[in-house]
Amino acid sequence: MNVDFLIVGQGLAGSLLAWQLMRQGYKIVIIDNGLENASQIAAGLINPITGMRLVKSADVDSFLPVAKDFYVELSHFFQQDFYIEKPMLRIFNSDKERGYAEKRLNNQDYQPYLGDMHTAIKPLNTPFGYLSQQQTGYLLTRPLLSCLKDFFIARQCYQQRAFDGADIQFQPTLRWHNIIAKRIIFCEGYQAIQNPYFDWLPFQPVKGEILTLAHHRTLPDTILNHGHWLIPLNEAKVRIGATFDWKNLNNQPTEQGKNTLLNSLNSVLDDFQFTLLDHQANVRPCTLDKQAFIGFHPQHPQLAIFNGFGAKGSLQIPHYAQQFANSLSHNAPLPTTATIQRYVTA
């Protein structure tokens, strides 16, 4: 089999890059081990203003329109919605956080993403008040990845197999088993820390746990952000998350993770009665400098990586997929903040 690009991994990064390259007419094949990946359980949260200091995400003014257009295109193609735009209530945990919000409200650059500040809303505990945020939402990652997998299978460009980099042959042509490719692109999430060609990149993977709960409480039809987040899936079901664990890099849910999330939820909702429907865990491919890893291996330019988007994949991947596809097609330069060239020494 001869292809233009062999893509390793069918998470959100590999899937959206493959979609973009196929739209440009390239022949691709995706190799995926079929195991649950971080993209499948991710909340897919898109939030332009983050952190205790309510800081605007870098380049969100360009990332967000591209992401929305990308997901609208996929929704039209598959005839179902994937991106759910929903306002967010940012609940302050201190007067200091409220002070940061007041500063942001006076900053013109933040105006498109912020609403009004309030003191109370039932049934939430908001002793320090809260701020409404705009242009927030979440991506239904599991349904999207399922549709894309079916799409790839129907076009005979998906294979469920374990990928072993030791089986790559560089001469006389780039080959992996029976696949001859012009380039191999690794989109394997945090497993890249074991990739012999890219394990020198400073990944900082972090495990996250998420709960899905059924309940009978009347809640605002908004995303809640109170240090952790709550996403209403419908009137009777919510997801809450996520924890951060840099030590135990596995996909095993823990009692400690569950209690952390429930205790956080109880701080804003008194006597919240629920039924636990699901408890999931996986590992995000975060990086040391919080920037993506995109580019070509310094000694083997036929090998490339498209990875490291961490918790902001839903926002960043569509934009970077377009940029990387243009680089692969027309040698367009990659953004300096994301190219792995920043870690290549002369």
Secondary structure, DSSP 8 states (H G I E B T S, - for coil): -EEEEEEE--SHHHHHHHHHHHHTT--EEEEE-----HHHH---EE-SEETTTTEE-TTHHHHHHHHHHHHHHHHHHHTS--EEE--EEEE-SSHHHHHHHHHHHT-GGGGGGEEEEES--TTS--TT-EEEE-S-EEE-HHHHHHHHHHHHHHTT-EEE----GGGEE-SSS-EETTEEEEEEEE--GGGGGG-TTTTTS-B--EEEEEEEEEE-----SSEEESSSEEEEEETTEEEEE---BSS--SS---HHHHHHHHHHHHTTSTT--EEEEEEEEEEE--BTTS--EEEE-SS-TTEEEEE--GGGHHHHHHHHHHHHHHHHHH-----TTTBGGGG---
